[in-house]
Amino acid sequence: MGIPMSRRRTVLAAAALSAVTAAGLAPAAVAAVHPTHVETVPFTVDGSNQSGWWNPLAVVDDITYFAYNVPAGVNRHEVHLASRSAAGEWTSGCLRLDTGACANYLNDNGHNQPSIAIDGAGDIHVFASMHHEDWNYFRSTTPGDVTSLVEVSAELPDQGGTISYPITSVGPDGDVWLMVRTGPDTQARRDGVLYHYDLATGAWERETVIASATNFSVYPDDLIVDDDNKVHVLWEWHRWAAGPYRHLGSYAIWDPQTRSFADIAGNALPAPIRPSTPGQVVFQPFTGGEDMNSTTPAFQTAKMAVKDGRLDSVVYRYTADGSTRFDLLRATWSGTEWQRETLIDVDALGADIDTIAAMDATAHGSKSRAYAVLSVPVCGVATSQVVMLESAKGRTGWAIEAIGDPMRGQQRLRAATADDGTDVLYLSAPATAGGGTLRYAEVPRSGQKRTGGSLAQIVADLRADCAP
């Protein structure tokens, strides 16, 4: 079995914020050059199957793996894992405790969600329902078999810790990497910590503390191991102990060979990294009167794409001074400084439009993509629409498309890129009538460049459904 593509993807001061044509001013929408394939996964998801930080998706060779919460009693869920074959056949199983029963957890939206990884031997690793509590870790007993997952939490180091936000990636050697937040609250800290599963020995170890500072909390955002086995880490900061409005979007690279961090400019960084660490760690600095106590301006949730061992881009939500709604921004490195642009300007789209805390970024060949979710009231009902924004070498501006049908309530998403450049999407709509739905989507990248499209037209098309 090949090396997983889930977040290793063969893809993934400063310039002023600038709104581009993606803000809603581009030409009228056109049909997709390569129509997206979307299908509903034949399993119902729980209302808690939603998050911004998680990694519930892996693509290995021609097999796709989805982890998801399913209803299991009042305000409770089980965690299931499903696999989709190249022929489109789905198989599912639950995470099992030592007793043989399916693991059952308390719902906690945005917190108790699963992340997965498939190692180089094909074994499935799942981290489930941890928010400031001890490990909940499961692994398959048969490679690739979603029905064979059993609890092996005792194998993790740092037992008895307070663990949150597990995010996974797999290296070119098949080793698994894990970023979490730990909570040494007695010292007024919540740290970002990196763990490593050595495929050769079958053992976990704590690799390093990524970021830590007294009176601060780390919020993990993303983790990608590139083809040179360097570990790209993405996170944000909040004042200790916790809160939804964060700041100082940060990025660094860990080299396991030299056991050292560097910023995007190649400068060595001391470990652990702090909010005040000099260098080019922070891609989204404070703006206006922002500080660690601000609820606006504020930063919330980010994802990155890495291509050929280099950061392609970071996409993230940011709200301006005095606003309660979040734009979608993109940060890139020019070679000398961070540059930022606004991909979705919610003010340009309407006073009732917002983004949802779910996005992703991919890069392959000459094309870079950002995926996001728009929130649009339709006939008085909260409705969400997944959108894709694509840039291509040699083309100015962004091509924009709606992905799948609009759904009631908030959608959440993740993306992974297959070897041929096709993006596989995980689309969760947990608030739909009769139980939430989970959809699988394929968005091809090969062939002719996409052109045109606008967010304004997508919003107008949604609103047109209410026209008399």
C-alpha positions in Angstrom: 0.0 0.0 0.0 1.3 3.4 -0.9 2.1 6.3 1.4 -1.0 8.3 2.4 -1.8 11.5 0.6 -4.2 12.9 3.2 -2.1 15.8 4.4 1.3 14.9 2.8 -0.3 15.8 -0.5 1.9 15.9 -3.5 1.0 19.4 -3.7 1.0 21.3 0.2 6.4 44.3 7.3 4.0 42.8 5.1 1.9 43.8 2.1 -1.4 45.5 2.7 -4.7 43.5 2.6 -6.2 43.7 -0.8 -9.6 42.6 -2.1 -9.3 40.7 -5.4 -11.9 39.9 -7.9 -12.9 36.9 -5.8 -14.7 39.3 -3.5 -17.6 39.2 -5.9 -16.7 41.5 -8.8 -15.5 38.8 -11.3 -17.4 38.0 -14.5 -20.6 36.0 -14.4 -20.3 32.3 -13.5 -19.6 29.7 -16.1 -20.0 26.0 -16.1 -17.2 23.9 -14.6 -14.5 22.8 -17.0 -14.2 19.5 -15.2 -17.6 18.9 -13.5 -17.3 17.9 -9.8 -18.6 14.4 -8.8 -20.5 14.5 -5.6 -22.1 11.6 -3.8 -23.8 11.1 -0.4 -22.0 8.7 1.9 -24.5 6.0 2.9 -24.3 6.7 6.6 -25.9 9.3 8.9 -23.7 11.6 10.8 -24.4 13.2 14.2 -24.9 16.9 14.7 -21.5 17.0 16.4 -19.7 16.0 13.2 -18.3 19.5 12.7 -15.0 21.2 13.3 -12.4 23.5 11.8 -9.2 22.0 13.0 -9.7 18.2 12.5 -8.4 15.9 9.8 -11.0 13.2 9.3 -9.9 12.4 5.7 -7.2 10.2 4.1 -6.6 9.1 0.5 -4.3 6.2 0.0 -3.8 4.9 -3.6 -7.4 4.4 -4.8 -9.0 4.2 -1.3 -10.6 7.0 0.6 -11.1 7.0 4.4 -13.7 9.1 6.2 -13.9 9.3 10.0 -17.2 10.7 11.4 -19.4 11.0 14.5 -22.8 9.1 14.4 -25.7 9.5 16.8 -25.5 7.2 19.9 -28.0 8.5 22.5 -28.9 11.8 23.9 -26.1 14.3 23.3 -23.7 11.4 22.6 -22.0 9.9 19.6 -19.9 6.9 18.4 -16.9 7.4 16.1 -17.0 5.4 12.9 -14.6 5.0 10.1 -15.6 4.3 6.5 -13.6 3.4 3.4 -14.5 3.9 -0.2 -13.0 1.6 -2.9 -12.1 2.8 -6.4 -15.4 1.2 -7.5 -17.4 3.4 -5.2 -18.2 0.7 -2.6 -18.4 1.9 1.1 -17.5 -0.2 4.2 -17.7 1.1 7.7 -16.9 0.1 11.3 -16.8 1.7 14.8 -13.9 2.3 17.2 -14.0 -0.5 19.7 -13.0 -0.5 23.3 -11.3 -3.5 25.1 -14.8 -4.8 26.0 -15.7 -5.0 22.3 -18.3 -2.2 22.6 -18.2 0.7 20.3 -16.6 3.7 21.9 -19.3 6.3 23.0 -18.5 9.9 23.7 -20.2 13.2 24.8 -21.0 15.6 22.0 -19.0 18.7 22.0 -19.2 20.6 18.8 -15.8 21.9 17.5 -13.9 19.8 20.1 -14.8 16.1 20.2 -14.0 15.2 16.6 -11.7 12.5 15.1 -8.5 12.8 13.1 -7.0 9.9 11.2 -3.8 8.8 9.4 -2.8 5.7 7.4 0.8 4.7 7.9 3.1 3.2 5.4 2.1 -0.3 6.3 -1.6 0.5 5.8 -2.5 0.6 9.5 -5.2 3.1 10.3 -4.6 5.5 13.3 -7.5 7.4 14.8 -7.5 10.0 17.5 -11.0 10.7 18.8 -13.0 12.9 21.1 -10.3 14.5 23.1 -10.8 18.0 24.6 -8.6 18.7 27.6 -8.5 15.0 28.5 -6.4 11.9 28.3 -5.7 10.0 25.0 -8.4 8.3 23.0 -6.3 6.5 20.4 -7.3 3.5 18.2 -5.4 1.5 15.5 -6.5 -1.2 13.1 -5.4 -4.7 13.7 -5.6 -5.5 10.0 -4.1 -3.0 7.5 -6.7 -1.0 5.7 -9.6 -2.7 7.5 -12.0 -0.1 9.0 -13.8 -2.8 10.9 -10.7 -3.8 12.9 -10.0 -0.6 15.0 -9.3 -1.2 18.7 -8.2 1.1 21.5 -4.5 1.3 22.1 -4.4 4.6 24.1 -1.9 3.2 26.6 0.8 3.2 23.9 1.0 7.0 23.8 3.6 8.8 25.9 2.6 11.5 28.5 -0.2 9.5 30.0 -2.7 11.4 32.2 -2.2 14.6 30.1 -4.9 17.0 29.0 -4.9 16.6 25.2 -6.9 18.6 22.6 -7.1 19.1 18.9 -5.2 16.1 17.4 -4.0 16.9 13.8 -2.2 14.2 11.8 0.1 13.8 8.8 2.2 11.0 7.3 5.8 11.3 6.1 7.4 9.8 2.9 8.8 6.9 5.0 5.3 6.1 6.3 5.8 7.4 9.8 2.8 9.2 11.4 3.1 12.7 12.9 0.7 14.2 15.4 0.3 17.8 16.6 -1.9 18.4 19.7 -2.4 21.0 22.4 -1.5 20.0 25.9 -2.7 21.8 29.0 -0.2 22.4 31.8 -2.8 24.8 33.4 -1.1 24.9 36.7 1.6 26.9 34.9 -0.9 29.1 33.0 0.0 27.5 29.7 -1.4 25.4 26.9 1.3 24.2 24.6 1.5 23.0 21.0 3.3 19.6 21.1 4.6 17.3 18.2 4.6 13.5 18.5 6.0 10.9 16.1 5.1 7.3 15.4 8.1 5.3 14.1 6.9 2.7 11.6 10.0 0.6 12.0 9.6 0.2 15.8 5.8 0.6 16.0 6.3 3.1 18.9 5.2 6.7 19.7 7.4 9.3 21.2 7.2 13.0 22.0 9.2 14.8 19.4 9.3 18.4 20.6 7.3 21.2 22.1 6.4 23.5 19.1 5.1 26.6 20.9 4.7 27.5 24.5 4.5 30.7 26.6 3.2 31.6 30.1 -0.3 33.1 30.0 -0.8 31.9 26.4 -2.7 29.0 24.7 -1.8 27.4 21.4 -4.6 26.4 18.9 -3.3 23.9 16.4 -4.5 24.5 12.8 -2.6 22.2 10.4 0.3 19.8 10.0 2.0 18.6 6.7 5.1 16.4 6.3 6.7 17.1 3.0 8.7 14.7 0.7 12.0 15.7 2.4 10.5 14.6 5.8 10.3 18.2 7.1 7.3 19.0 9.2 5.3 22.1 8.5 3.2 23.3 11.4 0.5 25.9 11.6 -1.1 27.4 14.7 -2.7 30.5 16.3 -2.5 32.1 19.8 -5.0 33.1 22.5 -4.4 34.4 25.9 -4.5 31.6 28.5 -6.8 29.7 29.0 -9.2 29.6 26.0 -11.5 31.5 23.7 -12.9 31.6 20.2 -11.2 34.8 19.0 -7.5 34.2 18.4 -4.5 36.0 17.0 -1.1 35.9 15.4 -1.4 33.2 12.8 2.0 31.4 12.9 4.0 29.0 10.7 7.3 27.1 11.2 9.2 24.1 9.9 10.6 21.3 12.0 13.6 19.4 10.7 13.8 15.9 12.4 17.4 15.4 11.3 18.8 18.6 12.9 16.1 18.7 15.5 15.5 22.4 15.0 12.9 24.9 13.8 13.2 27.4 11.1 10.9 30.2 9.8 9.8 30.5 6.2 12.9 32.6 5.4 15.2 29.8 6.6 16.2 31.5 9.9 16.8 29.3 12.9 14.2 29.6 15.6 14.5 28.9 19.3 12.3 26.2 20.8 9.7 26.4 22.0 8.4 29.3 19.8 6.7 32.2 21.6 4.4 35.0 20.4 7.3 37.3 20.7 9.9 35.1 18.9 11.6 37.3 16.3 11.8 36.3 12.6 9.1 35.5 10.0 6.9 33.2 12.1 3.8 35.3 12.1 2.0 35.5 8.8 -1.0 37.5 10.2 0.2 40.1 12.7 -2.0 42.3 14.8 -3.9 45.0 12.9 -5.4 48.3 14.2 -5.9 48.2 17.9 -5.8 44.4 18.1 -4.1 42.6 21.0 -4.5 39.2 22.7 -7.7 40.4 24.5 -9.4 41.5 21.3 -12.6 39.9 20.0 -12.3 42.0 16.9 -10.0 42.2 15.0 -9.4 38.4 15.4 -8.1 35.3 13.7 -9.9 32.0 13.5 -8.9 28.7 11.9 -6.3 28.2 9.1 -5.1 25.5 6.6 -2.1 25.4 4.4 -0.9 23.8 1.1 2.7 22.6 0.7 4.2 21.9 -2.7 7.7 20.6 -3.6 8.9 21.1 0.0 7.8 24.7 0.2 4.7 26.5 1.6 2.4 27.3 -1.3 -0.2 29.3 0.8 -2.2 29.6 4.0 -5.9 30.3 3.9 -7.6 31.5 7.1 -10.5 33.5 8.6 -10.0 37.0 9.8 -12.4 39.7 11.1 -11.6 43.3 10.8 -11.9 46.0 13.5 -15.5 46.4 14.5 -16.9 43.5 12.5 -18.5 40.3 13.7 -18.2 38.5 10.4 -15.1 36.8 9.0 -13.4 37.3 5.6 -11.3 34.6 4.0 -7.7 35.6 3.6 -4.7 34.0 1.9 -1.1 34.4 2.9 1.9 33.6 0.7 5.7 34.2 1.0 7.3 36.5 -1.7 10.8 35.4 -0.9 11.4 38.5 1.3 8.1 39.1 3.1 4.6 37.8 3.8 1.9 38.9 1.4 -1.8 38.8 2.2 -4.9 39.1 0.0 -8.6 38.9 0.7 -10.2 36.0 -1.2 -13.7 36.5 0.3 -14.8 40.0 1.4 -18.1 39.4 3.1 -19.0 43.1 3.2 -18.8 43.1 -0.6 -21.3 40.2 -0.7 -24.0 41.6 1.6 -24.6 42.5 5.2 -26.0 39.1 6.0 -23.2 37.0 4.4 -20.5 35.3 6.4 -18.0 32.5 6.1 -18.0 29.4 8.2 -15.0 28.1 10.2 -14.1 25.5 7.6 -11.6 25.9 4.8 -8.7 24.1 3.1 -5.9 24.7 0.7 -4.4 22.5 -2.0 -1.7 22.9 -4.6 -0.7 20.6 -7.5 1.0 21.3 -10.8 0.4 24.9 -11.9 -2.9 25.3 -9.9 -3.5 26.4 -6.3 -6.9 26.2 -4.6 -8.8 27.5 -1.6 -12.0 25.9 -0.4 -14.4 27.7 1.9 -18.0 27.7 3.0 -20.4 30.7 2.6 -23.3 31.2 4.9 -26.3 32.8 3.2 -29.8 33.2 4.5 -32.2 31.7 1.9 -35.9 32.2 2.5 -35.1 33.0 6.2 -33.2 29.7 6.6 -29.5 29.5 7.3 -28.0 27.9 4.2 -24.4 27.1 3.4 -22.6 26.6 0.1 -19.1 25.2 -0.4 -17.0 27.2 -2.9 -13.7 26.6 -4.6 -11.3 29.4 -5.7 -8.5 28.4 -8.1 -5.5 30.3 -9.4 -3.3 29.0 -12.2 0.2 29.9 -13.3 0.0 32.3 -16.2 -3.5 33.5 -15.4 -4.5 36.6 -13.4 -7.4 36.5 -10.9 -9.3 33.5 -9.6 -11.7 31.0 -11.1 -14.6 30.4 -8.8 -17.1 27.6 -8.6 -19.8 26.3 -6.2 -19.1 22.7 -5.1 -22.1 20.5 -4.6 -25.6 21.7 -3.6 -26.4 24.2 -0.9 -27.3 22.7 2.4 -29.3 23.7 5.4 -27.1 24.9 8.4 -23.4 24.9 8.5 -21.2 22.7 6.4 -17.7 21.6 7.3 -15.0 20.4 4.9 -11.5 18.9 4.4 -9.6 18.3 1.3 -6.9 15.8 0.1 -5.1 15.6 -3.2 -4.6 12.3 -5.1 -1.6 11.5 -7.2 -3.3 12.7 -10.4 -4.1 16.1 -8.8 -7.8 15.4 -8.2 -9.0 16.9 -4.9 -11.1 14.6 -2.8 -13.4 16.5 -0.4 -15.0 15.6 2.8 -18.3 17.6 3.1 -20.2 17.3 6.4 -23.7 18.9 6.8 -24.6 17.8 10.3 -27.8 19.9 10.7 -29.9 18.5 7.9 -33.4 17.3 8.6 -33.6 13.6 9.6 -30.0 13.4 10.6 -26.8 14.9 9.2 -25.3 13.9 5.8 -21.7 13.3 4.8 -20.8 13.8 1.1 -17.8 12.7 -0.9 -16.6 14.9 -3.8 -14.0 14.7 -6.5 -12.7 17.9 -8.1 -10.4 17.2 -11.0 -7.4 19.5 -11.7 -6.0 18.2 -15.0 -6.6 19.7 -18.4 -8.0 23.1 -19.4 -7.8 26.0 -16.9 -11.0 27.1 -15.3 -12.1 30.6 -16.0 -14.6 33.1 -14.7 -17.2 32.7 -12.0 -18.0 35.0 -9.0 -19.0 34.7 -5.4 -21.6 37.5 -6.0 -23.3 35.3 -8.7 -23.2 32.3 -6.4 -25.0 34.3 -3.7 -27.5 35.7 -6.2 -28.3 32.2 -7.5 -29.0 31.0 -3.9 -31.2 34.0 -3.2 -33.1 33.5 -6.5 -34.6 30.3 -5.1 -36.8 32.6 -3.0 -38.0 34.7 -5.9 -41.8 34.6 -6.3 
